[in-house]
């Protein structure tokens, strides 16, 4: 039972990390686009 709970928490944390990485990448891409536009 404890192992199942731990595995659920671990999977949940992994999903959160993946989501945060994706949002960071998207934010950086949009930032780069904005900088390129302002640079011109």
ZATI-752956 format. One record per atom (N, C-alpha, C, O): x, y, z; residue number from 1; atom name. Coordinates in nm, 3 decimals, m for minus. Example, Ala and Ser with C-alpha at 12.3 -4.5 7.8 and 13.67 -1.06 7.14 Angstrom:
<pts>
1.319;m0.569;0.780;1;N
1.230;m0.450;0.780;1;CA
1.320;m0.330;0.780;1;C
1.424;m0.332;0.846;1;O
1.285;m0.225;0.708;2;N
1.367;m0.106;0.714;2;CA
1.290;0.003;0.787;2;C
1.341;0.114;0.804;2;O
</pts>
This chain:
<pts>
0.085;m0.120;0.000;1;N
0.000;0.000;0.000;1;CA
0.088;0.126;0.000;1;C
0.064;0.220;m0.075;1;O
0.190;0.125;0.085;2;N
0.278;0.242;0.092;2;CA
0.350;0.262;m0.041;2;C
0.367;0.374;m0.088;2;O
0.392;0.151;m0.101;3;N
0.464;0.161;m0.229;3;CA
0.374;0.220;m0.337;3;C
0.420;0.299;m0.420;3;O
0.248;0.182;m0.336;4;N
0.154;0.235;m0.436;4;CA
0.141;0.386;m0.419;4;C
0.141;0.460;m0.517;4;O
0.130;0.431;m0.294;5;N
0.117;0.575;m0.269;5;CA
0.244;0.648;m0.314;5;C
0.237;0.753;m0.378;5;O
0.359;0.590;m0.281;6;N
0.485;0.653;m0.320;6;CA
0.495;0.663;m0.471;6;C
0.538;0.765;m0.526;6;O
0.454;0.555;m0.539;7;N
0.463;0.556;m0.685;7;CA
0.369;0.662;m0.743;7;C
0.404;0.730;m0.839;7;O
0.252;0.675;m0.685;8;N
0.157;0.777;m0.733;8;CA
0.217;0.917;m0.716;8;C
0.210;1.000;m0.806;8;O
0.275;0.941;m0.599;9;N
0.335;1.073;m0.573;9;CA
0.450;1.098;m0.670;9;C
0.465;1.207;m0.724;9;O
0.532;0.994;m0.693;10;N
0.647;1.008;m0.783;10;CA
0.600;1.041;m0.924;10;C
0.655;1.130;m0.989;10;O
0.499;0.970;m0.971;11;N
0.447;0.995;m1.106;11;CA
0.388;1.136;m1.114;11;C
0.408;1.206;m1.213;11;O
0.316;1.176;m1.010;12;N
0.256;1.309;m1.008;12;CA
0.364;1.416;m1.016;12;C
0.352;1.513;m1.092;12;O
0.472;1.398;m0.936;13;N
0.582;1.494;m0.939;13;CA
0.646;1.498;m1.077;13;C
0.681;1.605;m1.126;13;O
0.663;1.381;m1.139;14;N
0.723;1.376;m1.272;14;CA
0.640;1.454;m1.372;14;C
0.694;1.527;m1.455;14;O
0.508;1.440;m1.363;15;N
0.419;1.513;m1.455;15;CA
0.433;1.663;m1.432;15;C
0.436;1.741;m1.527;15;O
0.442;1.703;m1.305;16;N
0.455;1.846;m1.275;16;CA
0.585;1.900;m1.332;16;C
0.588;2.009;m1.388;16;O
0.693;1.823;m1.316;17;N
0.824;1.868;m1.367;17;CA
0.819;1.883;m1.518;17;C
0.869;1.981;m1.573;17;O
0.758;1.785;m1.585;18;N
0.749;1.791;m1.732;18;CA
0.667;1.913;m1.773;18;C
0.703;1.983;m1.868;18;O
0.556;1.937;m1.703;19;N
0.471;2.052;m1.738;19;CA
0.547;2.182;m1.718;19;C
0.541;2.271;m1.803;19;O
0.619;2.194;m1.606;20;N
0.693;2.318;m1.579;20;CA
0.802;2.338;m1.684;20;C
0.827;2.451;m1.726;20;O
0.868;2.229;m1.726;21;N
0.972;2.242;m1.829;21;CA
0.910;2.289;m1.959;21;C
0.966;2.375;m2.027;21;O
0.795;2.234;m1.995;22;N
0.729;2.274;m2.120;22;CA
0.689;2.422;m2.114;22;C
0.707;2.495;m2.211;22;O
0.635;2.466;m2.000;23;N
0.592;2.605;m1.988;23;CA
0.714;2.696;m1.995;23;C
0.708;2.804;m2.055;23;O
0.825;2.654;m1.932;24;N
0.947;2.735;m1.936;24;CA
0.995;2.749;m2.079;24;C
1.031;2.858;m2.122;24;O
0.996;2.637;m2.153;25;N
1.043;2.640;m2.292;25;CA
0.953;2.732;m2.375;25;C
1.002;2.812;m2.454;25;O
0.821;2.720;m2.356;26;N
0.726;2.802;m2.431;26;CA
0.749;2.950;m2.397;26;C
0.747;3.036;m2.485;26;O
0.770;2.979;m2.268;27;N
0.791;3.116;m2.224;27;CA
0.919;3.172;m2.287;27;C
0.921;3.286;m2.333;27;O
1.025;3.091;m2.290;28;N
1.151;3.136;m2.349;28;CA
1.134;3.162;m2.498;28;C
1.185;3.261;m2.550;28;O
1.062;3.075;m2.566;29;N
1.041;3.092;m2.710;29;CA
0.964;3.222;m2.736;29;C
1.001;3.298;m2.825;29;O
0.859;3.247;m2.660;30;N
0.781;3.369;m2.680;30;CA
0.866;3.490;m2.646;30;C
0.854;3.595;m2.711;30;O
0.952;3.478;m2.545;31;N
1.041;3.588;m2.508;31;CA
1.137;3.617;m2.622;31;C
1.160;3.733;m2.658;31;O
1.194;3.512;m2.680;32;N
1.289;3.529;m2.791;32;CA
1.219;3.597;m2.909;32;C
1.278;3.684;m2.973;32;O
1.096;3.557;m2.937;33;N
1.022;3.619;m3.048;33;CA
1.001;3.768;m3.019;33;C
1.017;3.852;m3.108;33;O
0.964;3.799;m2.895;34;N
0.941;3.938;m2.859;34;CA
1.070;4.019;m2.870;34;C
1.069;4.133;m2.917;34;O
1.182;3.959;m2.827;35;N
1.310;4.030;m2.835;35;CA
1.348;4.052;m2.981;35;C
1.397;4.159;m3.017;35;O
1.326;3.952;m3.065;36;N
1.361;3.965;m3.207;36;CA
1.278;4.076;m3.270;36;C
1.329;4.155;m3.350;36;O
1.151;4.083;m3.235;37;N
1.064;4.188;m3.291;37;CA
1.111;4.326;m3.245;37;C
1.117;4.419;m3.325;37;O
1.144;4.339;m3.117;38;N
1.186;4.469;m3.065;38;CA
1.324;4.504;m3.120;38;C
1.356;4.621;m3.138;38;O
1.407;4.401;m3.147;39;N
1.541;4.426;m3.201;39;CA
1.534;4.489;m3.339;39;C
1.616;4.573;m3.374;39;O
1.435;4.449;m3.417;40;N
1.421;4.505;m3.551;40;CA
1.357;4.644;m3.540;40;C
1.336;4.710;m3.642;40;O
</pts>
